[in-house]
Amino acid sequence: MKPKVVLAFSGGLDTTYCAVHLREQDYDVCTVTVNTGGFTPDQLAEIERQARSLGVADHLTIDARDELFDEYLRYLIFANALRGESYPLCVSAERVAQAKRCALHALEIGAEALCHGSTGAGNDQIRFDVAFRVFAPELRILTPIRDQALTRAQEVAFLAEHGVAVPAKTATYSINQGLWGTTIGGAETHRSDGVLPDEAYVLTPPPGERPAEPEDVMIEFEQGVPVGLDAEEIPPVRSIEMLNERAGRHGVGRGMHLGDTILGIKGRVAFEAPAATVLIGAHRELEKLVLSRQQLMWKRTLGDLYGSFLHEARFFDPLMRDIEAFLESSQRRVTGRVKVRLFGGQAIVQGVRSPFSLMNAGQALYGESSTLWTGAEAAAFAKLYGLQDCLIERVATKGNTAYAALA
């Protein structure tokens, strides 16, 4: 019998090459497409058709969208996680979920190896390798693209020799589309000043094709989780899918991220994350209304750490479970409604309401109408609040003279 290998298969250029190459190496190739969003039923059917046309032994499609949200994305929302203050980690969580399900399937069918189509340059290779070793340490990891250091042009040429045609856009760009957003790499992203053409994007239209009028959306959160849109109860995954479509129409969430890779070099990628951009912005504003000053400060610190660890393939460190416990605890009162206006590539929070609001609790009103203290009490507080600063300044200006007198 031929040895079995489970290939994480997206239908893109790299995994298509892997399927053909592994078959030539006399493997029974079992392709697995883990649906973490971004696919229509027709697209999933086409990916399966494509896989079988490549001569694979078997193909399996796994719907992991709910798992992706429950185990990963909700914590990214709780953390308000943005890499470099702009990039909402579109791919990081999805790679862990995909690798996990591929590894478990490989163990179930008695495969001898796992394969992914990552190159040797970026972060995805680390994410796949780490997760594969965590869940299936006894299996070999095959990485033809990394091992052979192939260019996209070489892959296209190899596939053409084997009768497999590749769309021109696929040959130019590496596109990863999922529930939490889409990343686009290649060509212009290889330079620090490259500008991606509008036709390279897949979720957001260019400015001239966006709606001429703004669109408002009301997002309902319950303990930090998005549970409805416009007064209608809608599960989180479906809410994200709908926001990707609605906010995407207005060009919301399009950007470029420049940052440090796990391997220690700088990397750049284009992204489109309409739903993530809207939800993180709305969630952060709701937290400002219901959390204490100290909660907000420590959430920023631990939220950034959580996002960094997930992005850098440290998801399995026990510290992540500790931070998740903190994040979950912090969401107990993050319940309410946030109105967001979508227009011209922006998602602007219009207002927020919560039964746990700290802005209108009893007499805690901001402005002249506050009755919690008198003017005299405010003056006394201001004097005491600035007392140490006054003492420090006095020492700084008169300290040398006072010291000389003592001498």
N, C-alpha and C positions, 0 to 999 in steps of 0.2 A: 504493500500500500504506500501511496505517496504521503509524505509528511504534510500535515495541515498547518496553514498559517492564517490567522485572522487579520485582515487588513481594515483599518479604519478608513472608510471610503466616503469621500464627499462628491465624487464625480468630476472634480477639477483636474487640472493637468497633472499635478504631482501624483495623486492617487491613481489616476488612469495609467500613468507610466508604471507605477508599482505593480498594478494588477497584471499587466502584460509581461513585465520583467520577471515577476515571481513565477508566473505560469511557465515561462521559458526555462526557469531554474528547476522545473519539475516538482513544483508544489501544488497541492490542492488548495486553491485560494478561496477563502470564505470571506466575502466582503460584508462589512457591517456599517450601515449608515445610522448614526445616532442622531435623531431629530431633536436638536436643541433650539428649534425655531428657525424662521427665515425661509421655510419651504412650504409650497402649496402641495396639496395631494397630487396634483398632476406632475409637479417637479419631482416628488419622491418616486412616483411611478416611472418617470423618465430615467432617474438615477438607477433604479433597479434594472430597467431595460438595458441601459448602457453597460452596467456591470455584467449582466448575463451575456451581452454581445461580445464582451472581452474574453469569454470562455472560462469564467470563474466556476468553481464547483457548487457554490451556494451563495445566496445573498439574503441578508436579514435587515429589516428596518425596525428600529427601536424608538418609540416615542418617549423621550426623557424630558419633556418640557416642564411638567409639574415637578419632577425631581430636581431639575435645574433651579427652579424658583425656590422650592422649599429648603434645599440644602446649601444654596449658594447666593442667589440673587437677592433674596430678602435681607440677607446680612449686608450686602453691598448698599442696599437702600438704607438700612438702619445706620450704616457707617457714613452715608453720604460720600461714598468712595469715588474720588476723581484723581487719576494719576496726573501729576503736573497741573493740578487744579482745573483740568479741562477734559481729560480722556476718561470715560466711564468704564474702562476695563471690559470692552466688548467681548473679547475672546477668552480671557483668562479662565473664568469659571467654566465656560463651555468645554474647554479642552480637558479639564479634570473630569467632568461628567462623561464626556465621550470616551476617554481612556478607560475610566472605571467600567463602563458597560461593555466595552470591547474585551477587556481583560476577563471579566466574569463569564462572558460568552465563550471565550477561548478555553477556559477551564471546563466549562460545561460540555463542550464537544470534543475535548481531548486533543486540542491543538498543541503543536510543539513550539510554535513561535507566534509573536505578535509583530505587526508592521504598521508604521505610520509614514506619511509622506513629507515630513518636515525636512527643511534644509539644515545645514550645519551652521547657519548664520544667526538665526533668531531665537526667540524664547519658546516657541511651541515644541521644539525638540526636547527641551528640558522638562516641560510640563508633561508630555507624553511619556518620556522615559521614566520619570519619577513615579507617576501614577501606575504605569505598567508594573514596575518593580514592587510597588506597595501591594497591589492586588494579585499579581501573578509572578512572584519572584523566581519561580522555577522555569519560566518560559524564556526563550531567547527573544531578543528584540532585533528586528531587521529594519534597516533604514537605507534603502537603495539611493535615494536622492542625496542624502548626507554622505554616504560612503563613496559614491562615485563623483561627488562634487559637480553635479550636472547643472548646466544653464537651462533656462526655459527653452531656448532655441534648440538645444541638443535633445531635450525631451520631445519637442514637437517633431524634429527630424526622425527620431527613433520610432515614434508612433506612426508617422506617415509611411515609413518602411513596412510597418505591420498593418497597413490599411485602416488606420484609425485617424480620422480627421479631427482637428482641434479648432474651435472658433477663434478668430483673431483676437478678440478681447481677452479670452482665457490665456492666450499665449503671451499677451502683454502684461496683464495684471493678475496678481493673486488676490482673489476676492473671497472673504470668509463672512458669510451672512448668517446671523443667528438672532435669537430672541432679544438679546440685550444690545444688538447693533451689528453693524457691518464694518469690517476693515478692508482697506484696499492698499495693496503694496505693489511696488514695481515702478520702473521708468522714473517718473519725476520724484518719487519718494526716496530714491537713492541719493538725492542731492538735498542739501540743507535749504536751498532756495527754489526747489522745483515746485511748480504750480500744477496741480492735477486738472486736466480738462473736465468740463461739466459732463461730458459723455461717459466718463469713467465711473461716475457715481450711480448708485442703483436705487436708493430710497428717496433722495431729495432732488427736486427739479431745480434748474437754474433760476435766478431771480425773476427773469422775464416771464416764466411759466408758473409762478406761484399765485395763489388767490389774491385778488385786489382788495379784499376786505378781511379784517381780523376775525378769528374764530375763538370763542371762549369755551373752556371745558372746566367742569367742576369735578375735582377728584376727591373721593372719600377714602380716608385712611382709618383703619381700626388697629390700634396698637402697632402702628408703623407700617402696616401692610395695606397696599392699595386694594380696596374691596368693591369699588364702584365708580361709575362715571355718570355725571349729569343725573344724579338722584336714582340711578338704576344699579341694582346690585349685580356686579360682574366679577367673576373670579380673577385673581391676579394675572394669570397667564394671558387670558383673553383681554384684560385691560391693557396689558403691555402691547399685545398685537394691534389693538385698536388705536392706541396712542402712536405707535410706529407709523400707522397709515395716516392718521389725522394730522399729527405734528409734522410728519415727513412731507406732506403736501405743501406746508409753509416753509420748508427748508430748515426746520429746527434740527439741531444736533449735528450739523455738518462741521467738520474741523480737521486739523492736522495736529498730530502729536509727535513731539520730538523729545526723546528721553534716553535714559540709560537702559541697556539691555542686561539680562542676567549675566552674559558673558563679559560685560565690562566695556563694551563699545557703545557709541551713540547710535540710535536707530530712529527712523521716522516712518510714520504710517498715517494714511488718511482714514477717517472714520465717519460713519453716519450713525447716530444713536438718538433718534427722536424721542422715544419713550423714556429711555434712561435719563436724558437731559431734563425732560419735563418732570419726571417723578422725583429725581434727586433735588431739583430746585424747589418743588412744592413741599416735599418732606422736610427739607432743611428749614423752610419758613414756618411750617407748623411746629417744629421743635423749638424755634425761637420763642413761640408763644407759650409753650407748656412746660419747658424744662428750666431748671435753675441755671444760674450763671456758671456754677462749678460743673454741673452735668455737661453743659455745652462745651466748656473748655476741655474736659477730659475726653469727651466723645470725639472732638476734633483730633486729639492726639492718638487715641486708640483706633479711631476709624481710619486714619491715614496709615497706621501700622498694619491694620487688617488688610486694607487694599494693597499695600506694598507686598505683604507676604503672599497673598493670593496671586498677584501678578508675577511674582518671582518664584513660583513653583514651591512655596513653603506651606501649602495648604494643610499638610498632614502634621505639621508641628503641633504638639499639644497646646502651645500658647494660643493657637487659633481657637480651640474649644473654650479656653478661658475668656478670650475676648468676645466670642459669640455669646457667652453667658452674660457678660456685662452689657453688650449691645441689646440683647433681648430684654434684660431687666430695665434698661433705659427707655424702652418703648411702652411701658405700662400705661402712660397717659398721652401717648402720641396718637390721639384719636380726634378726628375733626374733618372739616371740608376746606379745600383750597381751590380758589378760582384762579385759573391761569389763562392768559390771552396768548394765542398763537398767531404770529404775524411777522412777515419779513425776515424769517430766519431766527426769530427770537421767541422765547417762552417767558413771559413776564407775569409774575405773581401779582394778581389784582387785590387779593384779600384772603384772610384766613379766619376760620371760626372753630372753636373747640369748647366742649363742656368743661375742660380742664384749663381754660385760659387763665394765665396769671396777669393779664393786662386789665381785666375788669372784674377781679375778684373782690367783692364787697366795695370798699371805698378806695381801693388802690388805683385811682385814676391819674393819668399823666396830665400835668398842666395846672392851671390856676384853681381848678375845681377840687383838687385833692384836699381831703379833710383829715388825713392821718397824722398830720403834724402842723404846728403853728410856725409862723415866720421866725419867732425867736428860737424855736427848737431847731429849725433849719440853719439859722445863723450859728448856733452853738455847735451843731454837727460839723458845719464847714470849718469852723475854727479848729476843732479837735482833729478833723480829718487831715488838715494841712499842717498840724503841729510839728511833726517830725521833719517835714521838708523845711520849715522855718528854722528849726534848730540846726539842721545840717548846714544851711546857708550861713547862719550866724557863725558857726564854727569855722566854716571855710573862709569867711572874710575877716574874722577877728581872732582866730585861733592862735596865730603866731604871736600876736601882741600879748594875749593872755598867758601863753606859755613862757614868754620872756619875763613877764612880771613875776611869775612863780619862781623862776630861776634866780 
